[in-house]
């Protein structure tokens, strides 16, 4: 079977939907009240250098994904151990995303349906799309992003009459401390989660610009997230905002155009579903890809179904309730995710640069190209 | 087992007779033919005895009903009878045959052959075989003639404006219709035979400088793999060579209009015609072609784009209306404006069934009416509409078996389906699937269903071309002929990938600069 390749436009779409996925309806970490949008801006600024490092990895190892990089840099044993960590990270993140949706449906959407039912359906959709291949994820993402973007802008415009600008004042009433705490939160969730995409680098064209994809995707997603944070803040105000589990959902429900267009949050939820679906699918793809790389399977497709079902099941019992999920997402996650998002990739990058330099003197070729004749 | 054996026996018997060499004697050859066409009452053998000079015997073999009798009478029988045979001719039958072929028989299509199976093949396809006593060879004379349907306006793809010709059942007439529109030697017709028993003539036609060689090669490969004993319509072939055999969506286009086929060939697509059906396959096929009608290209582009958008909207509504209604009424009542909700609730008050059952009953009835309307003779068509509209619609509402809103929902669904005749089948299936999942998970189920549809459509490929080519793209060039139809002066490139071999439609300097 020929190698799957996704063009830059589709990768950007995946990145955008991946990053903005959870934030679209979970909202973002908002201890800082009306300063949260500043926290988002800072988080984007912080994410840019990290993303550049990720992109540099693609230049160092063209056509290889995270697992290939780890194994070729850290050796067969240690590299595989680190790969296992990433498999766990991707699986866990996918389960978290599914769990978000499960809690969402249990809390507001389908209150008397067991949480597992919608999660299982969306999990099966993910299994289906991952089985169909990363190309199908890419094409779907491109179409869905276009569609979601139209819906988001449309809802943004409809919300304008409900904006109350006094919610913005006084600026930074909570002080810089909480803003920085929020920055850290938003940096790890959602921006730096894009480290997962490293696991799909194998599907990027070897000569393609990962920098363009990652930076473009991060900035577009950042724009969407800031738009949504501002909208939620202006419609709901900082006090209500911090007390809600799903602020976007509530903010949309406030829209009322001429007593006719009211309570459209149900139809707006299609955007949440879409973005979550892409996010969970990418996690599932990266998980399966990792398993196939670590255990040297011929194709990741043989483990998609198993990993997908494990993911769904994991999401069912991982948290006892929505409060636990909330506290993990906003307080524990930023510490938990740091090694995966920052430490290991930076270590990988430094080692790879070092190795390249050392070998570069002799052969003038990159690590990745050297590996190819094998 | 027994069947298999008889098949093998038949085949071996056929082979034996076909492999026999032609005999020198006319009578023996005639006997051979009669043995092969045993129990076939349409075989005609005419022995011509010429006594103008030296006596010479010759014979004609043809199948009655498939030849033009006048042509045989005036072009073969008369001149052969009038020919004065000389002594030389009698000594050299090969020379006589050559003289007859070159100078006597006055028919354009004529060819010599010495192989019996070729002769038999010629006879069954309507040609006439001319034999000469004392010579182990024959002439195959093309004097076919049979009744064919006149060229009429195609009934399945009507257009208010544009050419009124439609394909007919005759392959040659169809090829003429194409050739008349493209007077260019770049247009290629490649013939093959498909069907081990029916030996149906099949023609692949394409523009050599436009069609992608990869797609063409793939098509040849797939046709070579086809194993079937007969084909009566291109539908057989479409199912045998399509990608994604389990998808409800058509992966190969079909049309009855020569103009539509030519416009598709001009975009680099390939046409596939067979003898005996007016429906022509076009491939590769992409999703947006379902929404295209040939008339779109002949009328004002604003109006054409509007019609296209209506069709897209129609397809979307036709899958969404029943599911959306069920979701709104049973799960997300808050999304319905209060007054409307009240009137729906009032209408539903005395209906004993759950909404889903109501929806299924009415949708099934609608499909029954549709199918009945398509099958029954036109003369009693009125009865169906009366029964459908009055008895099942009005009376069912009055009797409180279904609610009035449901009748509206099903009516709208039906009408919107009719906007896209090419999508009728897939739409019905998708609609039911969405209806069921919505019934279980409300509006979220509907979203999941739509996502599933997107995944399915995005994973389809027709001859290596993505089925959703251009959908979701924001490049202007990609959307010029999709949900809208851009004006002709702006469509200067062919669709990507399909027309990749020669992208530019118009090689002027202006377009070169703009692209």
Boltz contact constraints between the chains, C-beta under 6 A:
constraints:
  - contact:
      token1: [A, 109]
      token2: [B, 444]
      max_distance: 6.0
  - contact:
      token1: [A, 110]
      token2: [B, 442]
      max_distance: 6.0
  - contact:
      token1: [A, 118]
      token2: [B, 441]
      max_distance: 6.0
  - contact:
      token1: [A, 118]
      token2: [B, 444]
      max_distance: 6.0
  - contact:
      token1: [A, 121]
      token2: [B, 448]
      max_distance: 6.0
  - contact:
      token1: [A, 125]
      token2: [B, 451]
      max_distance: 6.0
  - contact:
      token1: [A, 125]
      token2: [B, 452]
      max_distance: 6.0
  - contact:
      token1: [A, 128]
      token2: [B, 455]
      max_distance: 6.0
  - contact:
      token1: [A, 129]
      token2: [B, 455]
      max_distance: 6.0
  - contact:
      token1: [A, 132]
      token2: [B, 459]
      max_distance: 6.0
  - contact:
      token1: [A, 136]
      token2: [B, 458]
      max_distance: 6.0
  - contact:
      token1: [A, 136]
      token2: [B, 459]
      max_distance: 6.0
  - contact:
      token1: [A, 139]
      token2: [B, 458]
      max_distance: 6.0
  - contact:
      token1: [A, 140]
      token2: [B, 454]
      max_distance: 6.0
  - contact:
      token1: [A, 140]
      token2: [B, 455]
      max_distance: 6.0
  - contact:
      token1: [A, 140]
      token2: [B, 458]
      max_distance: 6.0
  - contact:
      token1: [A, 142]
      token2: [B, 472]
      max_distance: 6.0
  - contact:
      token1: [A, 143]
      token2: [B, 472]
      max_distance: 6.0
  - contact:
      token1: [A, 146]
      token2: [B, 472]
      max_distance: 6.0
  - contact:
      token1: [A, 263]
      token2: [B, 334]
      max_distance: 6.0
  - contact:
      token1: [A, 263]
      token2: [B, 335]
      max_distance: 6.0
  - contact:
      token1: [A, 266]
      token2: [B, 332]
      max_distance: 6.0
  - contact:
      token1: [A, 266]
      token2: [B, 335]
      max_distance: 6.0
  - contact:
      token1: [A, 266]
      token2: [B, 443]
      max_distance: 6.0
  - contact:
      token1: [A, 270]
      token2: [B, 447]
      max_distance: 6.0
  - contact:
      token1: [A, 273]
      token2: [B, 447]
      max_distance: 6.0
  - contact:
      token1: [A, 277]
      token2: [B, 451]
      max_distance: 6.0
